């Protein structure tokens, strides 16, 4: 059956095992969590030497996996067989003969990263019937800030929306990378002050709270010309750390939301937050941005962003320095 991460971990903790776990999908974070839990927790240390086997998809094959899976455990109720990098396996459909009658004493785990199984195939149907099929989808960028807040909340730590938005802007959607940085921040928290702030991030991760795309969005949205110029000149002088393509993408996201806001009939706080996919904390900011840029100007700016995105990639441009392109673009936005 197709199951959730929470269901799988809950069953494992209660020592309710499936004979097969097929862990697939674009987001490797949860695949690794489940695989690592099985590897570390299912067998006692004394049982692992003879009953825990790890194979790799690029150095094994289906026949070898089936032969190993059909072995019985030694002095243990189960054997654990983990196939890492299973996406490299060929002739995956040959597994069906084993999956139709899996050995109950074997816990067979496939770590099938960055790919999924075609749900129309017999292989998928057999996996659903006789094992646990888990699909880990990549989390959309607008869901990362609440994901960060929930991760920290479960550890008894608070964070302000500006801090989670800053981390998202800098770290992207790679959950492994995000968790590594969050765990570093947790270690540096002052005793008795379990709150992640932008100042703490700047001090310990190296993200400037004054010079980042999140802050640039804010000052351009507010039409704060002085601060916007300060940031883009800093970006221009440090273009390797602040690629123009990422800055343009960030501004495109901002003005796309502003345009959507203009055409909302229901501008209540909760509806705006839901439609724009932002924390309700930021709704007042979008109200302010929309007052600075009417719908017509916003459409012009989005068109400009598309043009400069093409220029930054070498189309219809003689080779202008990226820093100069950014200065020119932001000047036009602020004076649109």
N, C-alpha and C positions, 0 to 999 in steps of 0.2 A: 504494500500500500504506500501511497505518497504521504509523507508525514512531515511534521515541523521539527525544527531544531529542539524546541522545548520538550516535545513529546519523546523524541529519541533520548535525550539526556535524562529525562525523568524515568523512563523505562530502564535505562542502563544503571542508574543509581539504585533502582529497586531490583536489579539483577534479573530483569525480564529481557531476554535476548532474542533477536531475530537471527535466522541462519545466514542471512545475506543483508548487508547494508551497501547500497549503491549511492554514493555521495557525489552529485554532479552539479554543474552550474558555473556561472561567470564569476561569482564571488568566492574566493578560496578561503576566506576567514572562517566561516562556519564549517566548511568541509574539514579544515585542519583541527578545529576545536573538537569535533566529533571523533575523528580518527585518532587524535592524541589522547582523548579520554579513554577510548577502547584500548589503546596501546598501553596506557599507564595504569588503568584501574580494574580492568576485567579479571586479569590473572594475578595471583600472588607472585611476588618476586621469585619464590622457589619453584614456581610452575613454568616460568617464562622460558627457561633454557631449552626445554624440550617441546614446548607447546605454543610458542609465539614465533611466527615466521613473517618476515617482511620481504616482499618481492617488488620489483620495479617493472613497470609496463614496457620500458624500452629494452629490457634484458631478459624478459620471460615471454611465455606464450600461453594461450588458453589451455592447451593440453597439459602443460606443467602445472598450471593453477588448479585444474580439475583433479589431477592426480594427487596433489598436495592436500586439497580440500577433502578428499575422500579418506585420508588417514584418520585413525582414531587417536585421541589424546593419550598421553602417558602420565599416569598418577594424577589425573586432573579430570574435572567434568567437561572441560572444553579445551579446544585449541583455537587460537586466534591467527588468522591469515590475513594480512593487510597488503593490498596491492597499491603501492604509491605510483603516481604518474600513470594511472590506468588509461588516460586518454591516448597514450601511445600504443595501446594494444591493437592488434589487427584481428579481424574475423571475430568480433565480439559476439556475434550471433551464435557462435559455436558453444557459448556458455549455456545455452538454453537446455541442453541435455542434462547438465548438472542442476541448474536452477529449478527444473521441474520436480526434482527429488533431492533437495539439498540434505546433507548430513546434519542432523540436529546438534551434534556435539562440536561442529565447526562453526565459528563466527567468521564469515568471509566478508571483508571490507574492501570496497573499491573507492579509491580517491580519484575521481574522474573530473579534473579541474578544467575550467574554461569552456566546457562543452556540455551538451545535454543529450539525452536519448530521445529519438523520434518516438513520440507517444502513440503513433499509429502502428508500431511494429510489434511483433510477437514477443520480442525481448522485453519491451517495456511492460507488456501485459503479464508476463511471467514474473518479472521483478515485483510488480504490484501485488500479485497473488501469493508469492512465496517469501517475500522479503520486505525490506523497507527501502523505498526509493525517496531520496531527499534531493530537492533541487534548490540550490542557493543562488538566488538572483542578485545581480548587482544593484546596490541601493542607489536610488536617484539622488542627485546632488542636493535637492531641496529638503531631502529627508535626513541628511547627514547631521545638521545642527541638533534636531531633537534626538537623534541616535546618540550623539555625544553626551547630551544632557542626561539621557536615561542611563547610559553606561556609568557616568559619574554618580548619579543619584543612587544606583544600586550599591555603590561603594560608600554611600553616606556623604558625598561631596556635592556641593552646589556650584553652579556656573552661571554667569550672566549671559544673556543672549548675544551681546557684542563679542564676548570671548569665544563662544561656540561658532559664531559666524566667521570670526577671524581665523580660527583653526581650519574651518571648512575651506575658506578661500585659499589658504596656504597649503593644506595637506591634500585637498581633493577628496576622492571617494574611496581611496585605498584603506580598508578597515585595519589591515595589519599595521600600516604606517601610523594611522590615527591612534590605535591602541598603544603602540610603542611610545608615542609622544605623550599621550595622556598618562601613562604609567610613570614616565619621567617626571611629569608635572606633579603627580600625586606625592612622589618621594620628596619634592622640594617644598611642599606646603608647610607653612609655619604651624607649629603646634597650637591646637585650639582654634585654627582659622581654616576650616575645610571649604574654601571657596576659590575657584579658578577665576582669575581676573585677567584682563588684557595686559596689565603691568607684569603679572607673574609670567605670562606667555612670552612677553618681550624679553624678560630677564633670563629665562631658562631655555627657550627654544630658539631665540634669535629672530623672531618675527617682530618687526617694528610696529608698534601700535599707531605710529604716525605715518609710516610709509608702507602701505599695502593697498591692494586693489579694493578691499572692503572700505577702507577709509577714503579712497579716491571716489568710489561710487557716492559716498555720503556727501563729500564736499562739492562734487559736480551737481548732484541732485539739489543741493541747497544753493547752487550758483555762488559758492564762496570762491571767488576768482583768485584771491591771494593764496589760500591754502591749496587750491587745485594746481596752481602754477608751481608752488613749492614742491608738491609731490611729483609732478611730471618731470620737472627738471632733475629731481633726484633719480627718478626712473631712467631718464635719458643718460645720466652719468653712470648708471649701474644696469645697463640694458641686458647683461647676461643673467642677472638675478631677477629681472622684471621684464620678461619677453613681451613685446608689443602685442603679439597674437593673443596672449592670455588676458592682457588688459582690455583689448577690444572685445573679447568674448565676455568679460566681466561687465563692461559697459552696455553691451548688447542685452545682457540679462536684465540689467537695471531698467533700460528704457522700454524693453518689451513689457515689463511689469507695469511701468508707468502708463503705457498705451492701453493695456488691459484695464487698468484702474479707471481711465477716462470713460470707458464704454460700459462700466458696471452700472446697472440700474439700482442694485442694492449695495450701498456703500457702508453698511454696518460693519463694525470692527471684525466680527467673527466671519462674515461672508468674505470680506476683503482678504483676511488672512487665509481662508480656505482656498479661494480662487487663485491668489498670487502665490500660494504655497510658502508663506513666510510666518514667522513667529508673530502672534498678535502684538508683541512689544514694538514691532517695526511698522505697524499700520500707520501710525501718526506721521512717520517719515515719508511714506508714499503719498499721503495727503498733501504734505508740504511740497514734495517734488512735483506733483501734478499741478500745483498752483504756480510753480515756476515755469513749467513747460506745458503749454496747452497741447491738445491732440495733434494739431497740424504741425507744430514744431517737433513733437516727438516722432512723428512719421518721417520728417526731414532728417532728424538725427539718426534714426535707424538706417535710413538710406545711406547717409554719410559713413556710418560704421561699416556697412557692407563694402562700400567703395574703398575705404582705407584698409579693410581686411585684405582685399585683393591686392592693393598696393604693397602692403607689408609682405606679401608672398611673391612679389616680383612682377605682378601683372600690371600693365599700363603705367609703369613707373620706371624712370631711368636709373634707379639705384639710390634713392634718397635714404639718408641715414635713418634707422628706425626711431631714434630719439627725436629727430626733427619731424618725422611723420606724426609722432604722438603729440608733440607740441602744437603742430598745425591743426590736428584733429580736435584736440581739447579746446583750442582757441575758437574754432568754428562752433563747437557745441555750446560753449559758454556765451557766445554772442549770436546764437541762432535767433 
